Amino acid sequence: MIALQLQFLLVPFLTSIMGAAQYMMQDAALMNYIDRRLLSLEKRLEKCNQDILDYVEEFRDFSKMVLSRLAALNSYKTEVKSEVENLLQRIERSQRDIDYIGSVRDSSTCIEVHEDLVKQQLFEEAEEKRKLKLMLNASCDHVLEGIKSLKVVKKTGDKHGSWMKDPGKKHAKIYLLNGSVNNVILEFENIMTFMESNHTLKARRITLPFPWEGTGHILYQGFLFYHRYGSLNEIIKFNVQKRKVTDQMQLPGAGKIPAYQLSPSTKIDLAVDEQGLWAIHAEPEAEGNIVITKINHVTMSVEHTWDTSCNSKDAEAAFMACNTLYVVYNSPSGGTSRVQCVYDVLDAVKTYEIPVLHFPKRQGSHSTIHYNPKEKQLFAWGDGSQIIYKLHTKQKV
């Protein structure tokens, strides 16, 4: 009887225990499932974070590449604009020749030129010369007859450089620009200060925002005009006293080859004479012949361009004086510099009328020769020496 009662008591107890165990197993399975799901989600979130980091890094690299390409495109845009302007000028110059060719009428026996068209052509050429004489002061009537005395003022600086006065100012300040690539100008109160042994201590240092290229820079009316280093043909106008860039321009056709074969660092040589600012350079399209351009220094615009017959081969420098280009030649090993090609933009001087002019008392080469119209002298840089040449002139016939 007692055993039967125990049996009745144990059965529900065991049943309840087994039920509890079953529930515990189900809970454990559920917890295991939840844990696995959380682990999977955590791995996905970690991968998502890593992907985001990778995308951010990729986007940064892409942004850098795009900015670099845009900067290059901007540079190409400037060069293309310059090339287009150069092309337009050449087309304009060629158009006159095309018009003349179009005025020629073929015949089975000969070529007959219409008299009216010839008259028109001659009239246009005369009108062009008249305009040029108005633009360029025709009262400038002297021509170089000889290079007289030589004075070595000082020997300081690199093999290449330039030094000058500002012919457009009344002061006697001297400016020294050392090297073919630099951005520091030394300004001296006068030539006596410059000649002192400790001259650099008394110099005012002027730092340019962009370095120059070559030695063809020039000072005029308080501004330094120079070819910007790294650019094809950009000319900078820099206010020396205010120490800031005030303007710039692109010189069409320039910058592809050196202006002078013996001075390869100078692609654009800027010059000043009685008529103002000029640019001298060479173009492959002109078979290496020198091209001269009259520049309006106020508006920084091209006024007129001439293709000369003077070749850049064996040339070391050139200068403008009274509307006339004088090209200085030498031997590649260095010898006696000489002027043996002359080009007058108004055709008032013929090359054959000018004898070969030798530079006196000196063997070597020049990296720069600039004419000072105020003092009628040449300021030259030869193998690190600062030289002054005095000139002998005569009236144009």
ChimeraX attribute file (.defattr): number of C-alpha atoms within 10 A of each C-alpha:
attribute: neighborCount
match mode: 1-to-1
recipient: residues
	/A:1	6
	/A:2	7
	/A:3	8
	/A:4	8
	/A:5	9
	/A:6	10
	/A:7	11
	/A:8	11
	/A:9	11
	/A:10	11
	/A:11	11
	/A:12	11
	/A:13	11
	/A:14	11
	/A:15	11
	/A:16	12
	/A:17	12
	/A:18	12
	/A:19	12
	/A:20	12
	/A:21	12
	/A:22	12
	/A:23	12
	/A:24	12
	/A:25	12
	/A:26	12
	/A:27	12
	/A:28	12
	/A:29	12
	/A:30	12
	/A:31	12
	/A:32	12
	/A:33	12
	/A:34	12
	/A:35	12
	/A:36	12
	/A:37	12
	/A:38	12
	/A:39	12
	/A:40	12
	/A:41	12
	/A:42	12
	/A:43	12
	/A:44	12
	/A:45	12
	/A:46	12
	/A:47	12
	/A:48	12
	/A:49	12
	/A:50	12
	/A:51	12
	/A:52	12
	/A:53	12
	/A:54	12
	/A:55	12
	/A:56	12
	/A:57	12
	/A:58	12
	/A:59	12
	/A:60	12
	/A:61	11
	/A:62	12
	/A:63	12
	/A:64	12
	/A:65	12
	/A:66	12
	/A:67	11
	/A:68	12
	/A:69	12
	/A:70	12
	/A:71	12
	/A:72	12
	/A:73	13
	/A:74	12
	/A:75	14
	/A:76	12
	/A:77	12
	/A:78	17
	/A:79	18
	/A:80	13
	/A:81	14
	/A:82	21
	/A:83	17
	/A:84	14
	/A:85	16
	/A:86	17
	/A:87	14
	/A:88	13
	/A:89	16
	/A:90	14
	/A:91	13
	/A:92	12
	/A:93	13
	/A:94	12
	/A:95	12
	/A:96	14
	/A:97	13
	/A:98	12
	/A:99	12
	/A:100	15
	/A:101	11
	/A:102	11
	/A:103	17
	/A:104	14
	/A:105	11
	/A:106	10
	/A:107	8
	/A:108	5
	/A:109	6
	/A:110	8
	/A:111	10
	/A:112	11
	/A:113	15
	/A:114	11
	/A:115	10
	/A:116	10
	/A:117	15
	/A:118	14
	/A:119	11
	/A:120	12
	/A:121	17
	/A:122	12
	/A:123	12
	/A:124	13
	/A:125	13
	/A:126	12
	/A:127	12
	/A:128	12
	/A:129	15
	/A:130	14
	/A:131	11
	/A:132	16
	/A:133	14
	/A:134	10
	/A:135	13
	/A:136	18
	/A:137	13
	/A:138	15
	/A:139	8
	/A:140	15
	/A:141	15
	/A:142	17
	/A:143	20
	/A:144	19
	/A:145	15
	/A:146	19
	/A:147	19
	/A:148	15
	/A:149	13
	/A:150	16
	/A:151	11
	/A:152	13
	/A:153	14
	/A:154	15
	/A:155	14
	/A:156	16
	/A:157	17
	/A:158	16
	/A:159	17
	/A:160	22
	/A:161	28
	/A:162	30
	/A:163	25
	/A:164	23
	/A:165	26
	/A:166	22
	/A:167	22
	/A:168	17
	/A:169	13
	/A:170	10
	/A:171	11
	/A:172	13
	/A:173	17
	/A:174	19
	/A:175	23
	/A:176	21
	/A:177	23
	/A:178	22
	/A:179	20
	/A:180	21
	/A:181	18
	/A:182	18
	/A:183	18
	/A:184	19
	/A:185	19
	/A:186	19
	/A:187	22
	/A:188	22
	/A:189	15
	/A:190	14
	/A:191	15
	/A:192	12
	/A:193	17
	/A:194	22
	/A:195	15
	/A:196	12
	/A:197	10
	/A:198	10
	/A:199	13
	/A:200	15
	/A:201	9
	/A:202	14
	/A:203	18
	/A:204	14
	/A:205	14
	/A:206	14
	/A:207	15
	/A:208	18
	/A:209	13
	/A:210	17
	/A:211	16
	/A:212	25
	/A:213	22
	/A:214	26
	/A:215	30
	/A:216	29
	/A:217	27
	/A:218	25
	/A:219	25
	/A:220	20
	/A:221	15
	/A:222	16
	/A:223	22
	/A:224	19
	/A:225	24
	/A:226	25
	/A:227	31
	/A:228	23
	/A:229	18
	/A:230	12
	/A:231	15
	/A:232	22
	/A:233	22
	/A:234	22
	/A:235	24
	/A:236	22
	/A:237	24
	/A:238	22
	/A:239	19
	/A:240	18
	/A:241	9
	/A:242	10
	/A:243	13
	/A:244	14
	/A:245	17
	/A:246	11
	/A:247	15
	/A:248	18
	/A:249	16
	/A:250	24
	/A:251	24
	/A:252	24
	/A:253	24
	/A:254	24
	/A:255	20
	/A:256	14
	/A:257	20
	/A:258	24
	/A:259	31
	/A:260	30
	/A:261	21
	/A:262	23
	/A:263	22
	/A:264	13
	/A:265	19
	/A:266	26
	/A:267	26
	/A:268	30
	/A:269	27
	/A:270	27
	/A:271	27
	/A:272	25
	/A:273	22
	/A:274	19
	/A:275	19
	/A:276	20
	/A:277	21
	/A:278	24
	/A:279	23
	/A:280	25
	/A:281	27
	/A:282	29
	/A:283	21
	/A:284	13
	/A:285	8
	/A:286	14
	/A:287	10
	/A:288	20
	/A:289	19
	/A:290	26
	/A:291	23
	/A:292	23
	/A:293	19
	/A:294	22
	/A:295	20
	/A:296	15
	/A:297	17
	/A:298	10
	/A:299	10
	/A:300	17
	/A:301	14
	/A:302	17
	/A:303	12
	/A:304	14
	/A:305	19
	/A:306	15
	/A:307	15
	/A:308	18
	/A:309	15
	/A:310	20
	/A:311	20
	/A:312	27
	/A:313	17
	/A:314	15
	/A:315	25
	/A:316	27
	/A:317	30
	/A:318	29
	/A:319	23
	/A:320	29
	/A:321	22
	/A:322	22
	/A:323	26
	/A:324	21
	/A:325	22
	/A:326	22
	/A:327	23
	/A:328	26
	/A:329	28
	/A:330	22
	/A:331	14
	/A:332	15
	/A:333	8
	/A:334	14
	/A:335	13
	/A:336	15
	/A:337	22
	/A:338	19
	/A:339	21
	/A:340	19
	/A:341	23
	/A:342	25
	/A:343	22
	/A:344	19
	/A:345	20
	/A:346	14
	/A:347	11
	/A:348	15
	/A:349	18
	/A:350	11
	/A:351	17
	/A:352	10
	/A:353	9
	/A:354	16
	/A:355	14
	/A:356	15
	/A:357	18
	/A:358	17
	/A:359	17
	/A:360	15
	/A:361	10
	/A:362	12
	/A:363	13
	/A:364	14
	/A:365	24
	/A:366	27
	/A:367	27
	/A:368	26
	/A:369	28
	/A:370	28
	/A:371	25
	/A:372	22
	/A:373	19
	/A:374	14
	/A:375	11
	/A:376	16
	/A:377	17
	/A:378	21
	/A:379	19
	/A:380	24
	/A:381	29
	/A:382	22
	/A:383	17
	/A:384	20
	/A:385	21
	/A:386	22
	/A:387	19
	/A:388	20
	/A:389	20
	/A:390	15
	/A:391	17
	/A:392	15
	/A:393	13
	/A:394	11
	/A:395	10
	/A:396	11
	/A:397	9
